[in-house]
Structure formats: C-alpha cells, structure tokens
Amino acid sequence: MNHKYIIDRIESSYAIVEKENGDMYKILLDDIRGDYKEGDILIYKDEEYFEIDKEFTLNRKNKVEDNMKNMWEEWSNR
C-alpha cells in the first residue's frame, strides 16, 4: 500500500509533509520526482522515491474549493 503525504511547505532542501495519520516528516527535495508545490499529494513509489499523485491532488484541491465556497455562501446568508 502506498502511503500518501501532503506537502505542507518547502524549507531549504526539504519538503515538510503530513502523512495521512497527521505525523509530520521531512523529505529531501531530491527524492521527489516531478514539479511539486505546496498542497500536492505525494506517494512513495517502489521504496525508492516520491511522486505526485495528480488525481488525488486534483480531487483534494476541488474538495477544498467546494468547502470554501460553501462556507462563504453560508456566511453570506446570515
């Protein structure tokens, strides 16, 4: 099973990530394949490197945007 990690922030030569269970880790940027950014979801592939899970990243982004939209709609209806 591939664990998922969300990039919280980039510090120096590390990505600070949050694992699904809430634990925080440092990952060397050299161990990440692809063009990454904060908020991307990484998976650990073949016990060798991390790569962006584009589908999960997009789904998470859309869910966050929907939640924010709903929050503002509820607030404006008060």
C-alpha positions in Angstrom: 0.0 0.0 0.0 1.3 3.4 -0.9 1.0 6.0 1.9 0.0 9.5 1.0 1.8 12.6 2.1 0.6 16.2 1.7 3.3 18.8 1.1 2.8 21.4 3.8 5.7 23.6 2.9 9.2 23.7 1.4 12.1 24.6 3.7 15.7 24.7 2.3 16.3 21.3 0.7 13.3 19.6 2.3 9.6 19.3 1.8 7.8 19.2 5.1 4.9 16.8 4.6 2.0 15.5 6.6 1.2 11.8 6.5 -2.4 10.6 6.4 -2.3 9.9 10.1 -1.2 13.5 10.9 2.5 12.8 11.5 4.9 15.3 10.0 8.1 14.3 8.2 11.0 15.9 6.2 11.6 14.6 2.7 14.6 15.6 0.7 13.6 17.5 -2.4 16.0 15.3 -4.4 13.8 12.3 -3.5 10.7 13.9 -5.2 10.1 13.4 -8.9 8.2 16.0 -10.9 7.3 19.6 -10.4 5.9 19.8 -6.9 4.3 22.6 -4.9 2.7 23.1 -1.5 -0.6 21.2 -1.3 0.4 18.4 -3.7 -0.1 14.8 -2.5 2.9 12.5 -2.8 3.1 8.7 -2.8 6.1 6.7 -2.1 6.9 4.5 -5.1 8.8 1.3 -5.1 10.5 2.1 -1.8 12.8 4.5 -3.8 11.3 7.9 -4.4 8.2 10.1 -4.1 6.0 11.3 -6.9 2.9 13.5 -7.2 -0.4 11.7 -7.3 -2.1 14.1 -9.7 -5.5 12.5 -9.4 -5.6 12.7 -5.6 -4.1 16.2 -5.6 -6.8 17.5 -8.0 -9.6 15.8 -6.0 -8.3 17.3 -2.8 -8.0 20.8 -4.4 -11.6 20.6 -5.7 -12.9 19.4 -2.3 -11.2 22.3 -0.5 -12.5 24.8 -3.1 -16.0 23.4 -2.7 -15.8 23.6 1.1 -14.6 27.2 0.9 -17.4 28.1 -1.5 -20.0 26.5 0.8 -18.5 28.3 3.8 -18.8 31.7 2.2 -22.3 31.0 1.0 -23.4 30.0 4.5 -21.7 33.1 5.9 -23.3 35.5 3.4 -26.8 34.1 4.1 -26.7 35.1 7.7 
